[in-house]
Amino acid sequence: MQGSARRRPFPAAAPGSPPPAGPLYPGRHGAVKAEDTFKTSPFHLDLWFYFTLQNWVLDFGRPIAMIILPLEWFPLNKPSAGDYFHMAYNVITPFLLLKLIERSPKTLPRSMVYVSIITFVMGASIHLVGDSVNHRLIFSGYQHHLSVRENPIIRNLKPETLIDSFELLYYYDEYLGHSMWYIPFFLILFIYFTGCFTPVAEQSRMPVAAVLLMGPSSLYYWYLVTEGQIFILYIFTFFAMMALVMHQKRKGLVLDSNGLFLFYSFIIALLLIAGWVAWLWNDKTLRKKYPGVIYIPEPWAFYTLHMSNLHAAKEGS
């Protein structure tokens, strides 16, 4: 009995009591946390490149593909090329966002990330259906710079309750779909941004590849904000990022290369949005469609108002 007592280094735990915290139990709150070590994360050139590329091809490029490709290939009663682009976007984007979160040197709230990804996929899928129908209406003469009821092909529908159905479709496309799509999208980017800080000033530099990639990335954010009509969400996300940068600076922390890339992309996109608004400030037709305090015309509304008529005149000459 005495020998067995000497061999036991710890006192026996009471039945049902939790095991003691310490190195033998790294999952307990008493263990050293990974985020307290301030690990350095190199610039994710592969992820940021794929992310920007698929945004341009699958998001911005889908309505262009639908217009350019022959209508005989994709009849109006079947999914268009843009719809297949949208389907691919709904799969690839959440995958890349999850990979981005995985590479964060800081342990991030998984439950919030998972709920955000699920909501993102649902919102983007809702938008897929509404956007598909709305863009197919272009071939029937629908004009995006006009409201639903002001469109000539809509206001003459009988019975008039059909107009309500098209307004419901527009609501799913432009409001509910965009909200469930973009709110979790920017939330995930901000969650990732919270882990992009380092105490080493030498690590707060962007490689040349990041500087070159920042142009197309910023331009896509401009398109996302203007076409999605999400300036309020965007500016609040930017202010939250700026407040976090100032807060961390007081603690002696600076942005790493990934954080700088994301932060500067948001700044440049904001400048592009300001230039876009200034250029179209006196456009009376677009002013009528966007009568609120925040006047940010959609690029596709500008296209159907000015560019489509120009193309039609060239084809007729």
C-alpha positions as CSV (number, residue, x, y, z in Angstrom):
1,M,0.0,0.0,0.0
2,Q,2.8,2.4,0.8
3,G,4.6,1.7,-2.5
4,S,1.4,2.3,-4.5
5,A,0.9,5.6,-2.6
6,R,4.3,6.8,-3.6
7,R,3.8,6.0,-7.3
8,R,0.6,8.1,-7.5
9,P,1.8,11.8,-8.4
10,F,-1.7,13.4,-8.2
11,P,-4.5,13.0,-5.7
12,A,-7.4,11.0,-6.9
13,A,-10.3,13.1,-8.3
14,A,-13.7,12.9,-6.8
15,P,-16.2,10.9,-8.9
16,G,-18.0,13.1,-11.5
17,S,-15.6,16.0,-11.0
18,P,-13.9,17.6,-14.1
19,P,-10.2,16.8,-14.7
20,P,-7.7,19.4,-13.6
21,A,-6.7,22.1,-16.1
22,G,-3.1,22.1,-17.3
23,P,-0.8,20.9,-20.0
24,L,-2.3,17.4,-19.9
25,Y,-5.7,19.0,-20.9
26,P,-5.0,21.5,-23.7
27,G,-8.7,21.8,-24.5
28,R,-9.4,23.5,-21.2
29,H,-9.6,27.3,-20.7
30,G,-6.5,27.1,-18.5
31,A,-4.3,26.1,-21.5
32,V,-2.4,28.5,-23.6
33,K,-4.5,29.9,-26.5
34,A,-3.3,29.9,-30.0
35,E,-4.3,33.5,-30.6
36,D,-2.2,34.7,-27.8
37,T,1.0,33.6,-29.6
38,F,0.5,36.1,-32.5
39,K,1.6,33.7,-35.2
40,T,2.6,35.3,-38.5
41,S,0.6,34.4,-41.6
42,P,2.3,35.0,-45.0
43,F,0.4,36.6,-47.8
44,H,-2.2,34.2,-49.2
45,L,-1.4,34.9,-52.9
46,D,-3.2,31.7,-54.1
47,L,-6.4,32.3,-52.2
48,W,-6.6,36.0,-52.9
49,F,-5.9,35.4,-56.6
50,Y,-8.5,32.6,-57.0
51,F,-11.0,34.7,-54.9
52,T,-10.6,37.8,-57.2
53,L,-10.6,35.7,-60.4
54,Q,-13.7,33.8,-59.6
55,N,-15.5,37.0,-58.5
56,W,-14.8,38.7,-61.8
57,V,-15.6,35.6,-64.0
58,L,-18.5,34.1,-62.1
59,D,-20.2,37.2,-60.6
60,F,-19.4,40.1,-62.9
61,G,-19.1,37.9,-66.0
62,R,-22.3,36.0,-65.7
63,P,-24.7,38.7,-67.2
64,I,-22.1,39.5,-69.9
65,A,-22.0,35.8,-70.8
66,M,-25.7,35.7,-71.0
67,I,-25.8,38.7,-73.4
68,I,-22.9,37.7,-75.6
69,L,-23.5,34.0,-76.1
70,P,-26.1,33.1,-78.8
71,L,-29.7,32.8,-77.5
72,E,-30.1,29.6,-79.4
73,W,-27.7,27.9,-77.1
74,F,-29.7,28.8,-74.0
75,P,-33.5,29.2,-74.7
76,L,-35.4,31.6,-72.5
77,N,-37.2,28.8,-70.8
78,K,-34.0,27.1,-69.7
79,P,-31.1,28.2,-67.5
80,S,-28.7,30.6,-69.2
81,A,-24.9,30.6,-69.2
82,G,-25.0,33.2,-66.5
83,D,-27.1,30.9,-64.3
84,Y,-24.4,28.2,-64.5
85,F,-21.8,30.8,-63.6
86,H,-24.0,31.7,-60.6
87,M,-24.3,28.1,-59.5
88,A,-20.5,27.7,-59.7
89,Y,-20.1,31.0,-57.7
90,N,-22.4,29.7,-55.0
91,V,-20.2,26.7,-54.5
92,I,-16.7,28.1,-55.0
93,T,-17.0,31.3,-53.0
94,P,-18.1,29.7,-49.6
95,F,-15.3,27.2,-50.1
96,L,-12.7,29.9,-50.6
97,L,-14.1,31.8,-47.6
98,L,-13.7,28.8,-45.4
99,K,-10.2,28.2,-46.6
100,L,-9.4,31.8,-45.9
101,I,-10.7,31.4,-42.3
102,E,-8.7,28.3,-41.9
103,R,-5.5,30.1,-42.6
104,S,-6.1,32.8,-40.0
105,P,-3.4,32.7,-37.3
106,K,-6.1,33.5,-34.8
107,T,-8.7,31.1,-33.5
108,L,-12.0,32.5,-34.9
109,P,-15.6,31.8,-33.7
110,R,-16.5,28.7,-35.7
111,S,-20.3,28.8,-35.0
112,M,-20.6,32.4,-36.3
113,V,-18.6,31.4,-39.4
114,Y,-20.7,28.3,-40.1
115,V,-24.0,30.2,-39.7
116,S,-22.7,33.0,-42.0
117,I,-21.7,30.5,-44.7
118,I,-25.0,28.7,-44.5
119,T,-26.9,32.1,-44.8
120,F,-24.6,33.2,-47.6
121,V,-25.4,30.1,-49.7
122,M,-29.1,30.4,-49.1
123,G,-29.1,34.1,-50.0
124,A,-27.0,33.6,-53.1
125,S,-29.3,30.8,-54.2
126,I,-32.4,33.0,-53.7
127,H,-30.7,35.7,-55.8
128,L,-29.9,33.1,-58.5
129,V,-33.5,32.5,-59.3
130,G,-34.7,36.1,-59.1
131,D,-31.7,37.5,-61.0
132,S,-32.0,34.8,-63.7
133,V,-35.6,35.8,-64.5
134,N,-34.9,39.5,-64.3
135,H,-32.0,39.4,-66.7
136,R,-33.9,37.2,-69.1
137,L,-36.5,39.9,-69.3
138,I,-33.9,42.1,-71.0
139,F,-34.5,40.1,-74.2
140,S,-38.2,41.1,-73.9
141,G,-37.5,44.8,-73.5
142,Y,-37.2,45.1,-69.8
143,Q,-35.3,48.3,-68.8
144,H,-33.3,48.1,-65.5
145,H,-33.1,51.9,-65.1
146,L,-36.9,51.9,-64.6
147,S,-38.9,50.5,-61.7
148,V,-41.0,47.4,-62.1
149,R,-44.3,49.2,-62.6
150,E,-42.8,51.8,-64.9
151,N,-41.5,49.2,-67.4
152,P,-43.6,49.2,-70.6
153,I,-43.6,45.4,-70.8
154,I,-44.8,45.1,-67.2
155,R,-47.4,47.9,-66.7
156,N,-49.6,46.5,-69.5
157,L,-49.9,43.0,-68.0
158,K,-53.4,41.6,-67.4
159,P,-54.6,40.9,-64.8
160,E,-52.8,43.6,-62.8
161,T,-52.0,41.1,-60.0
162,L,-49.3,39.8,-62.2
163,I,-47.4,43.0,-61.6
164,D,-47.4,42.2,-57.9
165,S,-45.8,38.9,-58.7
166,F,-43.0,40.6,-60.6
167,E,-42.5,43.0,-57.8
168,L,-42.3,40.0,-55.4
169,L,-39.7,38.5,-57.7
170,Y,-37.8,41.8,-57.7
171,Y,-37.9,41.9,-53.9
172,Y,-36.4,38.4,-53.7
173,D,-33.7,39.4,-56.2
174,E,-32.7,42.9,-55.0
175,Y,-33.6,43.0,-51.3
176,L,-33.9,39.6,-49.6
177,G,-31.4,37.8,-51.7
178,H,-28.8,40.6,-51.5
179,S,-29.2,40.9,-47.7
180,M,-28.8,37.2,-47.0
181,W,-25.9,37.1,-49.5
182,Y,-23.9,40.2,-48.7
183,I,-24.3,40.6,-44.9
184,P,-22.7,37.2,-44.1
185,F,-20.1,37.8,-46.9
186,F,-18.8,41.0,-45.3
187,L,-19.2,39.6,-41.8
188,I,-16.9,36.7,-42.7
189,L,-14.3,39.1,-44.2
190,F,-14.4,41.2,-41.1
191,I,-14.1,38.1,-38.8
192,Y,-11.0,37.2,-40.9
193,F,-9.7,40.7,-40.6
194,T,-9.7,40.6,-36.8
195,G,-6.9,38.0,-37.0
196,C,-4.7,40.0,-39.4
197,F,-2.6,41.8,-36.7
198,T,1.0,41.3,-35.7
199,P,3.3,43.0,-33.1
200,V,6.2,42.9,-35.6
201,A,6.3,46.1,-37.7
202,E,8.5,44.4,-40.4
203,Q,5.6,42.0,-41.2
204,S,3.3,45.0,-42.0
205,R,4.3,45.0,-45.7
206,M,2.7,43.8,-48.9
207,P,4.6,41.9,-51.5
208,V,4.6,43.1,-55.1
209,A,2.0,40.5,-56.1
210,A,-0.4,41.9,-53.5
211,V,0.0,45.4,-54.8
212,L,-0.7,44.2,-58.4
213,L,-3.7,42.2,-57.3
214,M,-5.2,45.1,-55.3
215,G,-6.4,46.9,-58.4
216,P,-8.8,44.2,-59.7
217,S,-9.8,43.4,-56.2
218,S,-10.8,47.0,-55.5
219,L,-12.6,47.3,-58.8
220,Y,-14.7,44.3,-58.0
221,Y,-15.7,45.7,-54.6
222,W,-16.8,48.8,-56.5
223,Y,-19.0,46.7,-58.7
224,L,-20.3,44.7,-55.7
225,V,-21.4,47.8,-53.8
226,T,-22.9,49.7,-56.7
227,E,-24.7,46.8,-58.4
228,G,-25.7,45.2,-55.1
229,Q,-26.8,48.6,-53.7
230,I,-25.1,47.7,-50.4
231,F,-23.3,51.0,-49.6
232,I,-24.6,51.2,-46.1
233,L,-23.4,47.7,-45.3
234,Y,-20.0,48.4,-47.0
235,I,-19.4,51.6,-45.2
236,F,-20.3,50.2,-41.8
237,T,-17.9,47.3,-42.4
238,F,-15.1,49.8,-43.4
239,F,-15.7,51.9,-40.3
240,A,-15.6,48.8,-38.1
241,M,-12.3,47.8,-39.8
242,M,-10.9,51.3,-39.3
243,A,-12.0,51.3,-35.6
244,L,-10.3,47.9,-35.1
245,V,-7.1,49.2,-36.6
246,M,-6.9,52.2,-34.3
247,H,-7.8,50.0,-31.3
248,Q,-5.1,47.5,-32.1
249,K,-2.6,50.2,-32.8
250,R,-2.9,51.4,-29.1
251,K,-1.9,47.8,-28.1
252,G,1.2,47.9,-30.3
253,L,-0.3,45.7,-33.1
254,V,-0.2,46.5,-36.8
255,L,-1.9,44.9,-39.9
256,D,0.0,42.1,-41.6
257,S,0.2,41.7,-45.4
258,N,-3.2,40.1,-45.7
259,G,-4.9,42.7,-43.5
260,L,-3.3,45.5,-45.5
261,F,-4.4,44.0,-48.8
262,L,-8.0,43.8,-47.6
263,F,-8.0,47.3,-45.9
264,Y,-6.4,49.1,-48.9
265,S,-8.8,47.3,-51.3
266,F,-11.7,48.7,-49.3
267,I,-10.2,52.2,-49.4
268,I,-9.6,52.2,-53.1
269,A,-13.1,50.9,-53.8
270,L,-14.5,53.7,-51.7
271,L,-12.7,56.2,-53.9
272,L,-14.0,54.5,-57.0
273,I,-17.5,54.7,-55.7
274,A,-17.1,58.4,-55.0
275,G,-15.9,59.0,-58.6
276,W,-18.8,56.9,-60.0
277,V,-21.3,59.0,-58.1
278,A,-19.7,62.3,-59.1
279,W,-19.7,61.3,-62.8
280,L,-23.4,60.5,-62.8
281,W,-24.5,63.1,-60.3
282,N,-26.5,65.1,-62.9
283,D,-28.2,62.2,-64.7
284,K,-31.9,63.0,-64.3
285,T,-33.1,59.6,-65.3
286,L,-31.0,57.7,-62.9
287,R,-31.8,60.3,-60.2
288,K,-35.4,59.4,-60.6
289,K,-34.8,55.7,-60.0
290,Y,-32.5,56.3,-57.0
291,P,-34.3,59.2,-55.3
292,G,-33.0,58.6,-51.8
293,V,-30.3,60.5,-49.8
294,I,-27.7,57.9,-50.9
295,Y,-27.5,58.1,-54.7
296,I,-25.4,55.3,-56.1
297,P,-26.6,54.1,-59.6
298,E,-26.2,50.5,-60.6
299,P,-23.8,49.8,-63.5
300,W,-26.4,47.6,-65.3
301,A,-29.0,50.4,-65.0
302,F,-26.5,52.7,-66.6
303,Y,-25.9,50.1,-69.3
304,T,-29.6,49.7,-70.2
305,L,-30.1,53.4,-70.2
306,H,-27.1,54.6,-72.3
307,M,-24.9,51.8,-73.6
308,S,-27.6,49.4,-75.0
309,N,-29.2,52.2,-77.0
310,L,-25.7,53.1,-78.4
311,H,-25.2,49.4,-79.4
312,A,-28.6,49.3,-81.0
313,A,-27.9,52.5,-83.0
314,K,-24.5,51.0,-84.3
315,E,-26.2,47.8,-85.3
316,G,-28.9,49.7,-87.2
317,S,-26.5,51.9,-89.1
